[in-house]
Amino acid sequence: MFSEKRPIMSNDSIARIGVFDSGVGGLSVLRAIWQTIPELPVIYLADQAHVPYGPRPLEEVRLFAEAISRYLISQGCKIIVVACNAASAAALHHLRAQFPATPIVGMEPAVKPAAEHTLSGVVGVLATPATFQGELYASVVERFASNVRLIPHTCPGLVQQIEAGELDSPETYRILSEALEPMLLAKIDTIVLGCTHYPFVIPAIQKIAGADVRVIDPAPAVAKQTRRQLLARGLLTGDISSQQFPNPANRTQFITTGEAERFRSALRQLLDVDAVPIQLRWNQNSLD
């Protein structure tokens, strides 16, 4: 379990949204949540001690996800957003079984909208190995992509580049070019982002793929689903303009299991937010 168990936010009467990822990728989902649900406080946990999740065994990722969800619920979170495709692939069904009283929203590769809108019938999918190995990916492909050609690529090293803030470095372009060039030769017209880190390199993807190739970021859809779940449980009162809550970042607590200053630097770069994260540590013997 985590060594730190004290409450992070003081007002226990307010519903909180718990969001977690292996690192900074879930910040792309957090950004969408701020735009869609600005009225609720958020706790964002980056498990940077274990980033990246993608190459890890599914059972190991499942253990991490369960321990993090348990912690966030202990801090008053009424809904958990698994803002990580690898953790969703490994643990989404498991988390819903373990925490039946808490709605769990996960990431599903956006194969359905890609299949519905492609004109060429060829779609590229960028994701980590854990996502491609998970049941969620196999399920959406079987249900929605039977008449579409999908070209997958795991982009080895790309998550680490984004964690390091190297969004437009030569190495980042090399990794993306290696993934995208065969897809472009196959006449893709749509790219599915199956990792929450990848929206932060959409400008680089567009430079390589061109403006005619559509890039699907699932974060807005996940934020909308989170809002629907909250409304269904009476945790929101209805439609509220984000103008009434202009600084949702001020109601967000950031946590990392890695280096706090490194995470703070990422927050500045990726979200233009200067916040002091809390650092938590894992107990080596247990994650419950």
C-alpha positions in Angstrom: 0.0 0.0 0.0 1.0 3.6 -0.2 3.0 5.0 2.8 0.9 8.2 2.8 -2.7 7.8 3.9 -3.8 11.3 5.1 -6.7 13.0 3.4 -5.4 15.3 0.6 -8.5 17.6 0.3 -10.4 18.7 3.4 -14.1 19.0 2.4 -15.5 15.5 2.5 -19.0 16.6 1.4 -17.8 17.4 -2.1 -17.6 14.6 -4.6 -14.1 14.3 -6.2 -13.0 12.8 -9.4 -10.0 10.4 -9.2 -7.9 10.2 -12.3 -4.8 8.1 -12.8 -2.2 7.1 -15.4 1.2 5.6 -15.4 2.6 9.1 -15.9 1.7 12.4 -17.7 -0.4 10.9 -20.5 -3.6 11.1 -18.5 -3.1 14.8 -18.3 -4.7 14.9 -21.8 -7.8 13.4 -20.3 -7.6 15.7 -17.3 -7.6 18.7 -19.6 -10.8 17.4 -21.2 -12.3 16.8 -17.8 -11.6 20.4 -16.8 -13.4 21.6 -19.9 -16.4 19.3 -19.4 -16.7 19.1 -15.6 -15.2 22.3 -14.2 -17.3 22.3 -11.1 -15.8 19.3 -9.3 -12.3 18.9 -7.7 -10.0 16.3 -9.1 -7.2 14.2 -7.7 -4.7 13.2 -10.4 -2.2 10.4 -9.6 0.7 9.7 -11.9 2.4 6.4 -11.1 5.7 7.5 -12.5 7.5 4.9 -10.3 6.3 2.3 -12.8 6.0 4.2 -16.1 5.5 3.0 -18.7 2.8 0.4 -18.2 2.6 -0.6 -21.8 5.4 -3.2 -21.9 4.5 -4.7 -18.4 2.6 -7.9 -17.9 -1.2 -7.3 -17.6 -1.3 -8.9 -14.2 1.3 -6.5 -12.8 -0.6 -3.5 -14.3 -3.8 -4.8 -12.7 -2.2 -4.8 -9.3 -1.0 -1.2 -9.7 -4.5 -0.1 -10.9 -6.3 -1.8 -8.0 -4.0 -0.2 -5.4 -4.3 3.2 -6.9 -8.1 3.0 -7.2 -8.3 1.9 -3.6 -6.2 4.9 -2.5 -8.3 7.4 -4.6 -11.5 6.1 -3.1 -10.1 6.4 0.4 -9.5 10.1 -0.5 -13.1 10.7 -1.2 -13.2 10.1 -5.0 -16.7 9.2 -6.0 -15.7 8.2 -9.6 -12.4 6.8 -11.0 -11.2 7.6 -14.5 -8.6 5.2 -15.6 -6.8 7.6 -17.9 -4.5 5.0 -19.3 -5.2 2.6 -22.2 -2.8 0.0 -20.8 -4.4 0.0 -17.4 -7.9 0.0 -18.9 -6.9 -3.0 -21.0 -5.5 -4.9 -18.1 -7.8 -3.9 -15.3 -11.1 -2.2 -16.2 -13.3 -5.2 -15.7 -11.4 -6.2 -12.6 -11.7 -2.7 -11.0 -15.5 -2.7 -11.6 -15.8 -6.1 -9.9 -13.6 -5.0 -6.9 -15.3 -1.6 -6.4 -18.9 -2.1 -7.4 -20.1 1.0 -5.5 -17.8 3.3 -7.5 -18.3 4.0 -11.2 -15.1 3.3 -13.2 -14.6 5.0 -16.5 -11.8 3.7 -18.7 -10.2 4.2 -22.1 -11.4 2.3 -25.1 -9.5 2.5 -28.4 -11.6 4.8 -30.7 -11.9 2.1 -33.4 -15.6 2.6 -33.8 -15.6 6.3 -34.8 -12.6 5.6 -37.0 -14.3 2.7 -38.8 -17.5 4.9 -39.3 -15.7 7.8 -40.8 -12.8 6.3 -42.8 -13.2 6.7 -46.6 -10.1 4.7 -47.6 -11.1 1.8 -45.3 -7.6 1.8 -43.8 -7.0 3.0 -40.3 -3.7 3.3 -38.3 -3.7 2.5 -34.6 -1.0 3.8 -32.3 -0.9 2.1 -28.9 1.3 0.2 -26.4 1.6 -3.6 -26.3 -0.6 -3.9 -23.3 -3.5 -2.2 -25.1 -3.2 -4.5 -28.2 -3.0 -7.6 -25.9 -6.1 -6.6 -23.9 -9.6 -7.9 -24.3 -11.0 -4.4 -24.8 -9.1 -3.9 -28.1 -10.0 -7.3 -29.4 -13.6 -6.6 -28.5 -13.9 -3.3 -30.3 -12.2 -4.7 -33.4 -14.6 -7.6 -33.5 -17.6 -5.4 -33.0 -16.8 -2.4 -35.2 -13.9 -3.0 -37.6 -14.8 -6.2 -39.5 -14.9 -4.2 -42.8 -11.9 -2.0 -42.1 -8.2 -2.7 -42.4 -6.4 -1.8 -39.2 -2.6 -1.2 -39.1 -1.2 -1.3 -35.6 2.1 0.0 -34.3 3.4 0.1 -30.7 5.8 3.1 -31.1 8.5 1.8 -28.8 10.1 4.6 -26.8 7.4 7.2 -27.5 5.9 7.2 -24.0 9.4 7.8 -22.5 10.0 10.7 -24.9 6.8 12.3 -23.9 7.5 11.7 -20.2 10.8 13.5 -20.7 9.1 16.4 -22.4 10.7 15.6 -25.8 7.6 16.4 -27.8 9.3 17.6 -31.0 12.8 16.2 -30.8 14.5 14.4 -33.7 14.1 11.1 -31.8 10.4 11.6 -31.3 10.0 12.3 -35.0 12.1 9.2 -35.8 9.8 7.0 -33.7 6.6 8.5 -35.2 8.0 8.4 -38.8 8.8 4.7 -38.4 5.3 4.0 -37.3 3.4 6.3 -39.7 5.3 5.9 -43.0 4.1 2.3 -43.7 0.6 3.4 -42.7 0.7 6.3 -45.1 1.9 4.0 -47.9 -1.1 1.8 -47.2 -3.4 4.9 -47.7 -4.7 5.4 -44.2 -6.9 8.4 -43.7 -7.5 8.1 -40.0 -5.2 7.5 -37.0 -6.5 6.2 -33.7 -4.5 7.3 -30.6 -4.6 4.3 -28.2 -2.4 5.8 -25.5 -3.2 8.9 -23.5 0.3 10.1 -23.8 0.0 10.4 -27.6 -2.3 13.4 -27.9 0.6 15.6 -26.7 2.5 14.8 -30.0 -0.5 15.4 -32.3 1.3 18.4 -33.9 4.2 16.1 -34.8 1.9 13.4 -36.1 0.1 15.9 -38.3 3.4 17.2 -39.6 4.3 13.7 -40.8 0.8 12.5 -41.8 -0.5 15.7 -43.3 -3.6 17.7 -42.7 -5.8 15.3 -44.7 -5.3 12.5 -42.2 -7.7 12.6 -39.2 -6.3 12.0 -35.8 -8.8 10.8 -33.1 -8.1 11.8 -29.5 -10.5 9.9 -27.2 -10.1 12.3 -24.3 -13.2 14.5 -25.0 -15.5 11.4 -25.2 -14.1 10.0 -21.9 -14.8 13.3 -20.2 -18.4 13.3 -21.5 -18.9 9.8 -20.3 -17.5 10.8 -16.9 -20.0 13.6 -16.7 -22.9 11.3 -17.7 -22.0 8.9 -14.9 -21.9 11.7 -12.4 -25.2 13.1 -13.5 -26.8 9.6 -13.4 -25.7 9.3 -9.7 -26.9 12.7 -8.7 -23.4 14.0 -8.1 -23.9 16.9 -10.5 -26.9 19.2 -10.7 -26.9 19.7 -14.4 -25.3 21.8 -17.2 -22.9 24.4 -15.8 -20.9 26.8 -17.9 -17.1 26.5 -17.5 -17.1 30.3 -17.3 -18.5 29.9 -13.7 -15.4 27.9 -12.8 -12.6 29.6 -14.7 -9.7 27.9 -12.8 -10.3 24.2 -12.4 -6.6 23.6 -12.0 -6.9 25.3 -8.6 -9.2 22.6 -7.5 -6.9 19.8 -8.7 -4.4 18.0 -6.4 -1.5 16.4 -8.3 0.3 13.3 -6.9 3.2 11.3 -8.3 4.9 8.2 -7.2 8.0 9.4 -8.9 10.0 12.6 -8.6 7.8 15.5 -7.6 9.9 18.2 -9.3 10.1 16.3 -12.6 6.3 16.0 -12.5 5.9 19.7 -11.7 8.0 20.6 -14.7 5.8 18.4 -16.9 2.7 20.2 -15.6 4.2 23.5 -16.6 5.1 22.2 -20.1 1.9 20.2 -20.9 -0.8 22.1 -19.1 0.8 25.5 -18.4 0.0 24.9 -14.7 2.4 25.6 -11.8 1.4 23.2 -9.0 3.4 21.5 -6.3 2.7 17.8 -6.5 2.5 15.5 -3.5 4.9 12.5 -3.6 3.7 9.1 -2.5 5.8 5.9 -2.3 4.9 2.3 -2.8 5.3 -0.3 -0.1 7.4 -3.0 -1.7 5.5 -5.8 -0.1 1.9 -4.9 -1.0 -0.3 -2.8 -3.2 -3.6 -3.1 -1.4 
